[in-house]
């Protein structure tokens, strides 16, 4: 008998209690600095609304998103005391951001001027963050603009400046000299903003030490269970578990080619299991012949190329009773597996996590929402 048409064949399980504990661990580490929550990209694909509500209940009062549309969804579930910052800056109409009580991270002098104009129009000071580029060459005021701003503080007079921030480019590599160079450049920039609070550290930056913490840290990946210290053991709790059900099992003889291009050939008679997850679901094609999944405590190899919608596992080492049609297979679980799979695929855990697709039935466990 087959399952009902709406029965999930793959599931992304999100442990909101573990996620909250990760944030609380980081918050304790950085005291007296404040700990924000970075919930951009729909909280790294795990549900920004659900995550933000849990973090708010745990005491988080500052949230960072990338774009205004992500901010609007949060504003509907967070009270007015929660600050929501838009990292990509003033890329929507200024009056719309002001009406929604959103705070743009201002990345150039033009954005500063537009936001100041809006403050004058409304005849009230508007919250803002100024981003100084100290080495990413991505967003933020470049050195020449930062110097012009420092020489003309009246440009910021209509604004309530919450923080001056920058962003570390090499924080996951603690021995990299660039971390110290950026810290010094940021300290130099902050001298032009006496009395203004500062924010520099991301997830990995927190682990560089107290000097990088300043007044506010902005962890993202570590909150979601990723390893902020790639050269060592992951100090965070696992948050996600990705699993799928076996949809077909077949017995094959030795010498059977598997998948597109026949990149894997069985060396013995074995059993193959097909699982309905592929690269369209964010499980990288490159993991074929490199990764393992788990059935219970048993590791089973992914064999052949991962297809768009399917992958194949060699389950020949397991008794039939432990692996059959309908059996759940863990594709990601535990605190190390996310980063390990990403490394095997030649990418980073951030990309793998945020790529997990919409076809998974998402299940949130625990949390206060």
C-alpha positions as CSV (number, residue, x, y, z in Angstrom):
1,X,0.0,0.0,0.0
2,X,1.4,3.4,-1.0
3,X,1.4,6.5,1.2
4,X,-1.2,9.3,0.8
5,X,-0.4,11.8,-2.0
6,X,0.6,14.4,0.6
7,X,2.9,12.2,2.7
8,X,6.4,13.6,2.7
9,X,9.2,11.7,1.0
10,X,11.8,14.0,2.3
11,X,11.9,16.2,5.5
12,X,14.1,18.9,6.9
13,X,13.8,18.8,10.6
14,X,14.8,22.0,12.4
15,X,15.5,21.9,16.2
16,X,14.6,25.3,17.4
17,X,15.6,24.5,21.0
18,X,19.2,23.7,19.8
19,X,19.2,26.8,17.7
20,X,18.2,28.9,20.7
21,X,20.8,27.3,22.9
22,X,23.5,28.1,20.2
23,X,22.5,31.8,20.3
24,X,22.5,31.8,24.1
25,X,26.0,30.2,24.2
26,X,27.3,33.0,21.9
27,X,25.5,35.7,23.9
28,X,27.2,34.5,27.1
29,X,30.6,34.4,25.4
30,X,30.5,38.0,24.3
31,X,29.0,39.7,27.4
32,X,28.9,42.6,28.0
33,X,28.6,43.0,24.2
34,X,25.1,42.5,22.8
35,X,24.3,39.5,20.6
36,X,22.2,40.0,17.5
37,X,20.5,37.4,15.3
38,X,21.3,37.3,11.6
39,X,18.2,35.9,9.9
40,X,18.9,36.8,6.3
41,X,18.1,34.4,3.5
42,X,15.0,33.2,5.4
43,X,17.2,32.4,8.4
44,X,19.6,30.5,6.2
45,X,16.7,28.6,4.8
46,X,15.3,27.5,8.2
47,X,12.4,29.9,8.4
48,X,13.0,33.5,9.5
49,X,9.7,34.0,11.2
50,X,10.0,30.8,13.3
51,X,13.6,31.5,14.1
52,X,13.2,35.2,15.0
53,X,10.3,34.5,17.3
54,X,12.4,32.0,19.2
55,X,15.4,34.3,19.4
56,X,13.2,37.2,20.5
57,X,11.7,35.0,23.3
58,X,15.3,34.2,24.4
59,X,16.2,37.9,24.6
60,X,17.5,38.9,21.2
61,X,16.4,42.4,20.3
62,X,18.4,43.1,17.1
63,X,17.9,41.2,13.8
64,X,19.7,41.6,10.6
65,X,18.3,40.7,7.1
66,X,19.6,41.3,3.7
67,X,16.7,43.0,1.9
68,X,13.6,45.0,2.8
69,X,11.2,42.2,1.8
70,X,12.7,39.9,4.4
71,X,12.4,42.6,7.0
72,X,8.7,43.2,6.3
73,X,7.9,39.6,7.2
74,X,9.7,39.9,10.5
75,X,8.1,43.2,11.4
76,X,4.7,41.5,11.4
77,X,5.7,39.1,14.1
78,X,8.1,41.1,16.3
79,X,7.1,43.9,18.6
80,X,8.1,47.5,18.0
81,X,11.0,47.3,20.4
82,X,12.8,44.8,18.2
83,X,15.3,46.5,15.8
84,X,15.4,45.1,12.3
85,X,18.4,46.1,10.2
86,X,18.6,45.9,6.4
87,X,22.2,45.0,5.5
88,X,22.0,45.8,1.8
89,X,21.1,49.3,2.6
90,X,18.6,51.9,1.3
91,X,17.5,49.8,-1.8
92,X,13.8,50.5,-1.3
93,X,11.9,53.8,-1.0
94,X,13.0,55.6,2.1
95,X,9.4,56.4,3.2
96,X,8.5,52.8,3.1
97,X,11.4,51.7,5.3
98,X,10.6,54.6,7.7
99,X,6.9,53.6,7.9
100,X,7.8,50.0,8.7
101,X,10.3,51.1,11.4
102,X,13.2,49.4,9.6
103,X,16.7,50.5,10.0
104,X,19.0,50.6,6.9
105,X,22.7,49.9,7.0
106,X,23.9,52.9,5.0
107,X,26.7,51.8,2.6
108,X,27.6,55.1,0.8
109,X,27.3,58.8,1.1
110,X,24.3,58.8,-1.3
111,X,22.3,56.6,1.0
112,X,23.2,58.7,4.0
113,X,22.0,61.8,2.2
114,X,18.7,60.1,1.2
115,X,18.0,58.8,4.7
116,X,18.8,62.2,6.2
117,X,16.5,63.9,3.7
118,X,13.7,61.5,4.8
119,X,14.4,62.3,8.5
120,X,14.1,66.0,7.7
121,X,10.9,65.4,5.8
122,X,9.4,63.5,8.7
123,X,10.8,66.0,11.2
124,X,12.2,63.2,13.4
125,X,15.5,61.4,13.7
126,X,15.6,58.0,12.0
127,X,17.7,55.1,13.1
128,X,20.7,54.1,11.0
129,X,23.8,52.1,10.9
130,X,26.9,53.3,9.0
131,X,29.0,50.6,7.3
132,X,32.7,51.3,6.9
133,X,34.5,49.0,4.4
134,X,37.7,47.7,6.0
135,X,38.7,45.2,3.4
136,X,35.8,43.3,1.8
137,X,35.5,45.7,-1.1
138,X,31.8,44.8,-1.3
139,X,29.5,47.1,0.6
140,X,30.3,50.0,2.9
141,X,31.9,53.4,2.6
142,X,35.3,53.1,1.0
143,X,38.2,55.0,2.7
144,X,37.8,58.2,0.7
145,X,34.0,58.4,1.5
146,X,34.7,57.5,5.2
147,X,37.1,60.4,5.4
148,X,34.6,62.8,3.9
149,X,32.0,61.7,6.3
150,X,34.4,62.1,9.3
151,X,35.1,65.7,8.1
152,X,31.4,66.5,7.8
153,X,29.6,65.2,10.9
154,X,26.6,67.4,10.0
155,X,25.7,64.8,7.3
156,X,24.6,62.5,10.1
157,X,22.9,65.1,12.3
158,X,19.3,64.2,11.3
159,X,20.0,60.5,12.1
160,X,20.0,58.4,15.3
161,X,23.2,56.4,14.7
162,X,22.8,53.0,16.4
163,X,26.1,51.6,15.3
164,X,29.1,51.9,13.0
165,X,29.9,48.5,11.6
166,X,32.3,46.6,9.3
167,X,32.6,43.0,8.2
168,X,35.5,40.6,8.5
169,X,36.7,38.8,5.4
170,X,38.9,36.1,6.9
171,X,37.5,35.4,10.4
172,X,37.2,31.7,9.8
173,X,41.0,31.6,9.4
174,X,42.2,32.8,12.9
175,X,45.9,32.9,11.9
176,X,45.2,35.2,8.9
177,X,46.9,38.6,9.4
178,X,44.0,40.3,7.6
179,X,41.9,39.9,10.8
180,X,44.3,42.1,12.7
181,X,44.6,44.6,9.9
182,X,40.8,45.0,9.6
183,X,40.5,45.4,13.4
184,X,43.0,48.2,13.3
185,X,41.4,49.9,10.4
186,X,38.0,49.7,12.2
187,X,39.5,51.1,15.3
188,X,40.9,54.0,13.3
189,X,37.5,54.6,11.7
190,X,35.7,54.6,15.0
191,X,37.8,57.5,16.3
192,X,35.7,59.7,13.9
193,X,32.5,58.5,15.7
194,X,33.1,59.2,19.4
195,X,30.4,57.7,21.7
196,X,28.8,55.6,18.9
197,X,28.6,51.9,19.4
198,X,30.5,49.5,17.2
199,X,29.9,46.1,15.5
200,X,32.5,44.0,13.7
201,X,32.3,40.3,14.5
202,X,30.3,37.7,12.7
203,X,30.1,34.0,13.8
204,X,33.8,33.2,13.3
205,X,34.8,36.7,14.5
206,X,33.4,36.0,17.9
207,X,36.0,33.2,18.3
208,X,38.9,35.5,17.4
209,X,38.7,37.0,20.9
210,X,37.3,39.9,23.0
211,X,39.0,42.6,20.9
212,X,36.8,41.9,18.0
213,X,33.5,41.9,20.0
214,X,33.0,45.6,20.5
215,X,29.4,46.5,21.4
216,X,27.4,44.1,19.2
217,X,28.2,40.8,17.4
218,X,26.3,39.5,14.5
219,X,26.3,35.7,14.4
220,X,24.5,33.8,11.7
221,X,25.9,30.4,10.6
222,X,27.0,29.4,14.1
223,X,23.4,29.9,15.4
224,X,22.2,27.4,12.8
225,X,24.7,24.7,13.9
226,X,27.5,25.4,11.4
227,X,31.1,25.3,12.6
228,X,32.5,28.8,13.2
229,X,35.9,27.3,13.9
230,X,36.6,25.2,10.8
231,X,40.1,24.2,12.0
232,X,38.7,22.6,15.1
233,X,35.7,20.7,16.5
234,X,32.4,22.3,16.0
235,X,31.4,23.9,19.4
236,X,27.8,24.4,18.3
237,X,24.8,22.0,18.6
238,X,23.4,20.5,15.4
239,X,20.2,22.2,14.4
240,X,19.1,20.5,11.2
241,X,18.5,16.9,10.2
242,X,17.8,16.1,6.6
243,X,16.2,12.8,5.8
244,X,14.3,11.0,3.0
245,X,12.6,7.8,2.4
246,X,13.8,5.0,0.2
247,X,11.5,4.7,-2.8
248,X,13.1,1.7,-4.6
249,X,15.4,-1.2,-3.7
250,X,17.0,-3.5,-6.3
251,X,19.5,-6.3,-6.2
252,X,22.3,-6.0,-8.8
253,X,25.2,-8.2,-9.8
254,X,28.9,-7.3,-9.7
255,X,29.9,-5.0,-12.6
256,X,26.6,-3.0,-12.6
257,X,27.1,0.7,-13.7
258,X,25.2,3.3,-11.6
259,X,23.9,6.7,-12.6
260,X,24.6,9.2,-15.4
261,X,27.9,8.5,-17.0
262,X,28.3,5.2,-15.2
263,X,30.9,6.8,-12.8
264,X,30.4,3.9,-10.3
265,X,30.5,0.2,-11.0
266,X,29.6,-2.3,-8.3
267,X,32.5,-4.6,-7.3
268,X,30.2,-7.3,-5.9
269,X,26.6,-8.3,-6.0
270,X,24.8,-5.8,-3.8
271,X,21.6,-4.0,-3.1
272,X,21.0,-0.4,-4.3
273,X,18.5,2.0,-2.8
274,X,17.0,5.0,-4.6
275,X,16.2,8.1,-2.5
276,X,14.1,11.0,-3.9
277,X,16.6,13.9,-3.2
278,X,18.9,15.4,-5.8
279,X,20.7,18.5,-6.7
280,X,17.4,20.3,-7.4
281,X,16.9,20.0,-3.6
282,X,20.3,21.5,-2.8
283,X,22.2,18.2,-2.4
284,X,25.2,18.8,-4.6
285,X,25.8,16.7,-7.7
286,X,29.5,16.6,-6.7
287,X,28.8,14.4,-3.7
288,X,28.2,11.4,-5.8
289,X,30.8,8.7,-4.9
290,X,32.1,10.9,-2.1
291,X,29.4,11.2,0.6
292,X,27.7,8.8,3.0
293,X,24.2,8.8,4.4
294,X,23.0,7.0,7.5
295,X,20.4,4.3,8.1
296,X,20.3,4.1,11.8
297,X,24.0,4.0,12.9
298,X,25.1,2.4,9.6
299,X,26.9,4.6,7.1
300,X,26.0,3.8,3.5
301,X,27.8,5.3,0.5
302,X,26.2,7.6,-2.1
303,X,27.1,5.9,-5.4
304,X,27.1,7.3,-8.9
305,X,26.3,10.9,-9.8
306,X,23.6,12.6,-7.8
307,X,20.7,13.3,-10.2
308,X,18.3,16.2,-10.3
309,X,15.7,14.5,-8.2
310,X,17.3,11.2,-7.0
311,X,20.4,9.7,-5.5
312,X,21.5,6.1,-5.2
313,X,22.9,4.4,-2.1
314,X,24.7,1.1,-1.8
315,X,23.0,-0.8,1.1
316,X,24.5,-4.2,0.4
317,X,26.0,-4.3,3.9
318,X,22.6,-4.1,5.7
319,X,20.0,-6.8,6.3
320,X,16.8,-6.3,4.3
321,X,14.9,-5.7,7.6
322,X,17.0,-2.5,8.2
323,X,16.7,-1.0,4.7
324,X,13.7,-1.4,2.5
325,X,11.2,0.8,0.6
326,X,9.8,3.4,3.0
327,X,12.9,3.3,5.3
328,X,14.1,6.8,6.4
329,X,17.7,7.7,5.5
330,X,19.6,10.5,7.2
331,X,21.4,12.6,4.6
332,X,22.6,15.3,7.1
333,X,22.7,14.9,10.9
334,X,25.0,15.7,13.7
335,X,27.3,18.7,14.3
336,X,30.0,17.8,11.8
337,X,28.1,16.4,8.8
338,X,27.0,19.7,7.3
339,X,30.5,21.1,7.0
340,X,32.0,17.8,6.1
341,X,29.6,17.3,3.2
342,X,30.2,20.9,2.0
343,X,34.0,20.3,2.1
344,X,33.6,17.1,0.0
345,X,31.5,19.0,-2.5
346,X,34.1,21.7,-2.8
347,X,32.0,24.4,-1.2
348,X,31.1,25.8,2.3
349,X,28.4,24.8,4.7
350,X,26.8,28.2,4.3
351,X,26.0,27.5,0.6
352,X,24.9,23.9,1.3
353,X,22.6,25.0,4.2
354,X,21.0,27.9,2.3
355,X,20.5,25.8,-0.8
356,X,18.3,23.2,0.8
357,X,15.2,23.4,-1.4
358,X,11.5,24.1,-1.0
359,X,10.5,20.5,-1.7
360,X,11.4,19.3,1.8
361,X,8.6,19.2,4.3
362,X,9.9,21.4,7.0
363,X,9.3,20.3,10.6
364,X,10.2,22.7,13.4
365,X,10.8,21.0,16.8
366,X,10.5,22.8,20.1
367,X,11.0,26.5,20.5
368,X,8.7,29.3,21.7
369,X,6.9,31.0,18.8
